[in-house]
Each structure stands twice: as C-alpha cells, then as structure tokens.
Amino acid sequence: MSSQRDRWAELTGGQAGEEYARRFERLAESGHDIHGEAAFCDALLAPAARILDAGCGTGRIAIRLAELGHHCTGVDVDSSMLAVARRHAPTQEWLLGDLTHLDGLGLETGFDLALAAGNVIPLLALGTEPIVVRQLAAVLRPGGLLITGMGLDAEHLPLPEPTVTLTEFDRWCADAGLTLRERFATWAGERYRPGGGYAVSVHSRPTA
C-alpha cells in the first residue's frame, strides 16, 4: 500500500492486522484452501525463486511460498499487518515501506516475481497506481513476472465502487515496459472473460 492516504488506511485506520489474520484462520478451520495465490505463483516459477510480496499484509502468501522453497521479501505500509507476519515467520524479511518508494528501501533488484495480491492495486492512493506499477516493474529481472489480483466491481472489493479498470492497468503496465502474458478469473486458473468481476493478471518484463 501507499502511505499517501491510501484507500486501505481509510478503511482500517492501519489497525486491521489481527482481525485480518483471524479471518483467514477461520477460513482455514472451516476447510477452505487459503493458499491459492501461493500455489498459482509456485506453478509459474523455477525452484528457489526470489519473490517480492508487495502489500504483503500479514504474510500469509509469502510464508507459504517460503515453505515451498522460495526466497520471499514482504513489504507493507501497515505496521499492524507486519507485526502478525513477523510473529509467524520471524526469520523472513519483512519491510515497512511505501510501495511508491520501493527504490528507497535498499532492495536488491532482479526478482523473479513481484506479487500484488489481495486488491493491492485498487486500494492504493488515487493517482499513485502507475507509480507503484513502475516501481514493481523496476525490481524484476529480465523475464520476471508481475502477478496481480484485483476486484473490478463492488462485489469483489471492500469498496462501494471499482477504482481501476483493466484497460487502465494494462496501460500502466505497458508504460512500465511490461507485457500481458495471461489473464485469469480466479487464482485456481479459470480463464478470464470480458466483464468479469475479478482478474488475476500475469505481466512479464521482456528478456531483451
């Protein structure tokens, strides 16, 4: 998220970490698979890939990807979320930071994958979205992937109306030097159809 009055902060006041974690704990206890995003990413990666989880929240996805053998760095501007992540995986790298200023966090570039799941893009501060996309593209190695999941209607967002269209998002990605590779309707890999309310997009940085 961005610290510039991002929509997530407006919704939660930056104090949602514990409740957010409990929600997924309840889902897991009821038999739901809460690792769909990690499984999706893992299927596209070589072993021991370097992953940046941008807007990592409580670390649910990054922790699972680390369990699958990848090297994960999580970044979030919400300290209450990172407190949960650090408690569950104290040896992993968790950085408190604004996604509009990734280049100021001292990250070593060359990531195989940058992930922005959980409606990270729609919940950014208005006007910062293309900046964040550029920052994420810049940390990727040639051939690296940007994977995003976002709601496109109110049913799939914690907001009364959508904030981003796929046309806008693809333009931001193109301006950042990324190419759309595939698009899905769910993390389970169902194909996206125009007009769908949720999109999982896979963009790539050219190899040359």
SERO-599489 format. One line per field, with one value per residue: residue in one letter; x, y negated, z of N, C-alpha, C in turn. Coordinates in pm, whole numbers. Layout:
# SERO-599489
aa: [a/...]
n.x: [X/...]
n.y: [Y/...]
n.z: [Z/...]
ca.x: [X/...]
ca.y: [Y/...]
ca.z: [Z/...]
c.x: [X/...]
c.y: [Y/...]
c.z: [Z/...]
//
This chain:
# SERO-599489
aa: [m/s/s/q/r/d/r/w/a/e/l/t/g/g/q/a/g/e/e/y/a/r/r/f/e/r/l/a/e/s/g/h/d/i/h/g/e/a/a/f/c/d/a/l/l/a/p/a/a/r/i/l/d/a/g/c/g/t/g/r/i/a/i/r/l/a/e/l/g/h/h/c/t/g/v/d/v/d/s/s/m/l/a/v/a/r/r/h/a/p/t/q/e/w/l/l/g/d/l/t/h/l/d/g/l/g/l/e/t/g/f/d/l/a/l/a/a/g/n/v/i/p/l/l/a/l/g/t/e/p/i/v/v/r/q/l/a/a/v/l/r/p/g/g/l/l/i/t/g/m/g/l/d/a/e/h/l/p/l/p/e/p/t/v/t/l/t/e/f/d/r/w/c/a/d/a/g/l/t/l/r/e/r/f/a/t/w/a/g/e/r/y/r/p/g/g/g/y/a/v/s/v/h/s/r/p/t/a]
n.x: [83/29/146/25/-245/-382/-640/-677/-583/-773/-996/-934/-781/-525/-506/-571/-450/-459/-731/-761/-587/-718/-949/-865/-768/-1006/-1126/-950/-987/-1245/-1220/-1153/-935/-666/-445/-434/-327/-50/-2/-68/133/364/346/431/695/1051/1237/1328/1294/1325/1115/908/673/443/273/220/74/-36/143/64/75/346/473/381/487/757/768/739/984/1086/1245/1150/1053/872/674/507/294/145/183/57/-21/227/330/197/290/565/557/468/658/947/1206/1195/1218/1080/958/884/724/650/490/516/768/960/1216/1362/1405/1625/1631/1761/1764/1629/1436/1249/977/722/462/132/-119/-453/-611/-435/-361/-613/-655/-466/-349/-526/-414/-154/-119/3/265/338/319/531/744/733/781/1042/1198/1215/1385/1507/1260/1121/822/519/257/-80/-378/-709/-1015/-1287/-1533/-1791/-1870/-1645/-1470/-1362/-1497/-1727/-1742/-1568/-1218/-1023/-973/-926/-824/-696/-506/-354/-244/-82/99/212/335/529/695/610/455/140/85/-86/-427/-653/-958/-972/-765/-742/-707/-903/-1014/-1017/-1300/-1421/-1569/-1583/-1577/-1344/-992/-697/-386/-107/180/481/831/1023/1277/1482]
n.y: [120/-235/-509/-750/-851/-609/-390/-163/-235/-428/-268/-102/-229/-152/51/319/567/796/879/929/1146/1332/1373/1526/1745/1851/1922/2124/2311/2387/2540/2426/2364/2169/2103/2047/1837/1863/2120/2078/1894/2046/2247/2121/2069/2131/2355/2225/1946/1585/1370/1087/982/757/529/711/766/966/1160/1408/1525/1498/1643/1901/1942/1939/2171/2345/2335/2101/1774/1511/1172/947/654/387/110/103/131/286/513/617/680/913/1082/1091/1216/1473/1562/1506/1512/1446/1188/883/576/248/21/-216/-154/-325/-413/-210/-200/-324/-153/4/246/531/560/766/958/1258/1263/1031/977/865/914/959/728/513/316/178/60/-131/-470/-727/-807/-720/-476/-415/-484/-298/-61/-105/-104/161/300/225/367/621/895/935/1100/1154/1175/993/1036/992/955/849/689/594/493/388/612/766/617/431/192/-66/-101/-25/-104/-85/-5/266/183/-58/42/220/34/-115/86/140/-106/-87/95/358/664/807/1137/1352/1390/1447/1556/1638/1743/2010/2060/2034/1921/1579/1383/1119/851/976/993/1012/1026/1201/1122/1177/1031/970/891/795/1006/899]
n.z: [0/-32/162/124/203/134/17/169/426/485/512/730/921/970/1158/1131/1138/1323/1315/1043/1012/1177/1030/809/944/1043/801/713/917/864/645/402/125/171/34/-235/-395/-352/-455/-722/-803/-749/-940/-1168/-1141/-1127/-909/-585/-627/-634/-467/-445/-227/-256/-65/138/366/633/575/483/219/141/343/294/35/98/247/39/-71/-182/-193/-12/14/203/178/330/417/640/967/1160/1025/944/1194/1262/1058/1119/1366/1301/1120/1194/1087/824/569/633/540/635/447/183/-117/-330/-309/-340/-437/-245/-37/-29/-165/-330/-671/-943/-899/-944/-941/-878/-662/-628/-462/-322/-374/-380/-576/-644/-395/-353/-303/-468/-787/-747/-856/-1121/-1059/-863/-1013/-1193/-1012/-921/-1159/-1201/-1021/-1118/-1275/-1616/-1799/-1570/-1365/-1308/-1100/-1038/-844/-859/-769/-979/-956/-724/-582/-554/-407/-115/-122/-225/-499/-808/-856/-1044/-1384/-1617/-1858/-1793/-1612/-1771/-1944/-1769/-1704/-1957/-2006/-1817/-1926/-1935/-2045/-2114/-2034/-1957/-1848/-1584/-1422/-1164/-884/-906/-1169/-1365/-1679/-1770/-1859/-2061/-1880/-1640/-1278/-1132/-1164/-1233/-1323/-1532/-1602/-1789/-1782/-2057/-2203/-2340]
ca.x: [0/98/111/-36/-390/-432/-778/-672/-573/-902/-1091/-897/-705/-394/-511/-652/-369/-504/-860/-737/-529/-821/-1044/-811/-764/-1140/-1147/-874/-1051/-1370/-1188/-1121/-794/-625/-314/-449/-235/84/3/-68/265/462/337/494/831/1153/1265/1409/1282/1322/980/870/530/418/147/216/-20/7/245/7/122/493/512/354/584/884/755/755/1125/1124/1305/1046/1060/741/672/375/297/60/266/-21/-15/362/351/149/383/690/530/454/780/1044/1332/1176/1243/958/998/780/755/551/518/555/910/1035/1356/1426/1411/1751/1611/1843/1674/1647/1336/1182/834/663/322/44/-247/-538/-662/-336/-367/-731/-656/-364/-396/-563/-307/-23/-117/108/396/364/346/667/836/734/848/1185/1272/1215/1489/1452/1180/1048/676/433/128/-172/-517/-786/-1157/-1325/-1667/-1811/-1885/-1513/-1388/-1413/-1525/-1860/-1733/-1431/-1126/-929/-1018/-817/-765/-601/-398/-267/-170/25/200/283/421/642/774/561/365/42/110/-208/-522/-744/-1069/-952/-633/-745/-668/-1013/-988/-1094/-1386/-1451/-1682/-1573/-1560/-1214/-890/-559/-311/35/260/623/933/1092/1411/1581]
ca.y: [0/-363/-583/-876/-839/-500/-350/-64/-308/-492/-164/-29/-308/-91/133/435/686/913/924/985/1279/1421/1408/1637/1861/1910/1986/2247/2405/2434/2627/2353/2356/2028/2091/2047/1744/1920/2232/2019/1840/2154/2321/2043/2036/2231/2370/2126/1816/1465/1315/969/975/614/522/850/783/1050/1254/1540/1579/1507/1753/2027/1954/1977/2314/2417/2330/1976/1670/1408/1047/884/510/330/-16/121/195/387/635/671/737/1051/1156/1113/1313/1608/1601/1404/1516/1393/1045/801/436/146/-77/-267/-96/-429/-442/-85/-224/-378/-52/78/380/576/589/898/1053/1341/1236/933/1014/768/983/900/595/409/206/94/-6/-235/-609/-776/-871/-658/-341/-395/-494/-169/36/-129/-59/308/345/194/464/751/931/962/1222/1165/1165/919/1104/911/997/731/680/497/444/375/746/822/515/376/54/-75/-102/5/-217/-58/80/343/100/-148/120/269/-81/-143/191/117/-223/-43/191/494/719/902/1275/1432/1332/1547/1505/1682/1798/2151/2069/2024/1816/1455/1343/975/818/1046/905/1029/1062/1234/1087/1211/949/1007/796/856/1061/819]
ca.z: [0/-25/283/86/217/52/48/277/552/509/553/851/1017/994/1278/1094/1127/1399/1264/910/1033/1231/923/731/1032/1044/672/711/1009/804/533/280/85/179/-28/-380/-459/-347/-548/-856/-830/-747/-1066/-1275/-1101/-1104/-766/-512/-692/-550/-477/-367/-198/-240/7/186/476/745/530/453/92/143/431/222/-73/161/280/-87/-110/-246/-109/-17/88/212/203/354/490/759/1070/1233/944/952/1327/1254/972/1192/1472/1244/1046/1235/1013/690/556/628/536/646/344/89/-248/-425/-288/-325/-466/-128/69/-36/-220/-442/-782/-1003/-851/-1044/-935/-786/-641/-564/-448/-218/-410/-352/-673/-625/-264/-346/-305/-601/-862/-726/-915/-1221/-993/-799/-1119/-1240/-908/-922/-1281/-1193/-939/-1184/-1370/-1749/-1797/-1445/-1373/-1216/-1087/-959/-833/-822/-797/-1081/-923/-580/-523/-530/-344/11/-158/-288/-645/-853/-867/-1152/-1494/-1676/-1963/-1726/-1554/-1878/-1994/-1673/-1720/-2083/-1987/-1733/-2001/-1911/-2146/-2062/-2079/-1938/-1751/-1531/-1341/-1027/-855/-945/-1308/-1461/-1776/-1755/-1968/-2051/-1795/-1512/-1163/-1068/-1263/-1196/-1442/-1536/-1693/-1784/-1830/-2171/-2176/-2412]
c.x: [87/54/43/-188/-445/-568/-781/-666/-705/-1005/-1062/-830/-569/-389/-581/-577/-424/-637/-846/-681/-634/-920/-993/-793/-899/-1170/-1074/-939/-1180/-1346/-1155/-970/-755/-490/-322/-351/-93/98/9/71/370/464/407/643/924/1177/1351/1410/1286/1189/968/719/499/280/119/120/39/103/195/68/274/541/492/455/723/881/774/896/1171/1179/1217/1079/922/754/529/390/219/138/189/-23/123/392/307/247/512/673/527/579/891/1174/1317/1197/1112/999/876/813/638/585/552/703/990/1183/1432/1442/1538/1737/1712/1748/1703/1551/1278/1033/806/514/248/-95/-336/-585/-564/-351/-492/-732/-544/-428/-421/-445/-170/-10/-9/249/434/394/487/771/847/806/999/1264/1283/1340/1427/1383/1101/901/620/299/41/-309/-599/-933/-1186/-1467/-1683/-1822/-1750/-1417/-1446/-1447/-1660/-1858/-1588/-1347/-1031/-998/-898/-749/-661/-480/-302/-186/-55/137/280/379/544/727/732/460/269/68/-16/-299/-624/-852/-1054/-807/-627/-716/-781/-989/-1077/-1176/-1419/-1577/-1680/-1541/-1427/-1115/-757/-476/-164/100/405/710/1007/1233/1520/1518]
c.y: [-126/-436/-716/-863/-729/-454/-246/-134/-376/-392/-112/-113/-249/-1/267/567/809/966/986/1126/1376/1463/1526/1762/1930/1981/2120/2353/2463/2517/2558/2357/2208/2004/2090/1956/1801/2035/2183/1970/1950/2230/2250/2020/2157/2244/2256/1990/1704/1394/1192/971/831/592/658/872/865/1160/1391/1601/1597/1621/1887/2047/1990/2125/2400/2403/2202/1876/1545/1288/984/736/466/201/-8/198/301/519/699/731/883/1135/1189/1214/1455/1655/1500/1404/1466/1241/970/655/345/38/-105/-214/-201/-462/-314/-108/-286/-279/31/219/409/616/729/1002/1131/1308/1124/963/901/830/904/760/483/291/120/15/-108/-373/-652/-848/-808/-524/-324/-405/-360/-63/18/-80/93/361/329/295/600/772/938/1097/1242/1132/1068/989/1023/977/878/744/569/448/447/511/805/723/475/228/48/-73/-75/-120/-204/25/156/265/6/-70/170/154/-117/-41/170/-1/-189/62/335/534/818/1040/1360/1358/1439/1481/1539/1728/1947/2170/2069/1904/1695/1430/1195/949/888/951/916/1074/1090/1218/1123/1127/988/894/862/905/982/688]
c.z: [0/101/252/87/128/103/159/413/586/560/694/958/1050/1115/1255/1100/1196/1345/1126/922/1084/1123/842/816/1038/913/666/800/951/678/402/253/83/110/-181/-451/-463/-446/-692/-892/-839/-879/-1181/-1252/-1101/-954/-712/-579/-588/-575/-389/-351/-160/-182/70/300/589/702/490/327/94/231/362/109/-18/200/155/-144/-175/-144/-120/70/87/245/226/434/621/865/1148/1157/955/1090/1330/1173/1048/1305/1418/1172/1075/1156/869/688/536/637/546/543/252/-50/-353/-414/-263/-346/-350/-14/66/-88/-330/-554/-838/-949/-968/-1052/-837/-781/-573/-561/-351/-246/-376/-447/-654/-494/-247/-342/-449/-666/-848/-799/-1022/-1163/-932/-904/-1173/-1139/-906/-1045/-1269/-1111/-1005/-1268/-1510/-1752/-1670/-1461/-1269/-1215/-992/-954/-787/-857/-894/-1063/-772/-511/-484/-465/-208/-4/-228/-440/-686/-869/-985/-1259/-1550/-1788/-1904/-1677/-1661/-1938/-1900/-1687/-1848/-2072/-1903/-1802/-1983/-2018/-2082/-2122/-2071/-1840/-1714/-1447/-1194/-1010/-885/-1093/-1408/-1552/-1753/-1880/-1951/-1970/-1661/-1399/-1093/-1174/-1195/-1323/-1426/-1644/-1681/-1834/-1945/-2134/-2246/-2457]
//
